[in-house]
């Protein structure tokens, strides 16, 4: 899996590596500022300094030419995709699915040994510390009559004049082959 940032008309490796830094005349600080600072402002709606350091620590700078996003030896997608994976898991007789159900409405009558809660974490704790600020994203899809539209599956757009933060061409991740392709534009939102 490889990711690029589209900066000044050029696709540059992310995480930043020696190739990215070289595009900024060897200035690592300039490369980090041109990519991470505007991208963080768009994605999180604040200056990077306002975020917990653990958020920014997820994105590294590498002193090599390795342009893979993840350094894991093995990287794969579930056979048949994530939909099939979850359909098989959820079909298990020990799994009970409650859709359109508020946790607070069932918390008192259900004894849980294991539970996957997918709601807002402050709601799980009855907002005992108040409401947490959330960020969201809008996903818009576009199908194009081309085999491939991007050089890699994910392209980040740190330029603050462009409303979306990234565009994903999913079939590059899954290995699908088709004479058309679909792009997913991700635009961050405060609500």
Secondary structure, DSSP 8 states (H G I E B T S, - for coil): -BEEEEETTEEEEESB-HHHHHTTTT-HHHHHIIIIIHHHHHHHSS-GGGS-HHHHTTS-B-SSS--BS---S-----TTHHHHHHHHHHTSTT-----S--HHHHTTT---SS----S-HHHHTTTTT------EEEEEEEEESSS--SSSSEEE---TTSS-SEEEETHHHHT---SSEEEEEEEEE--
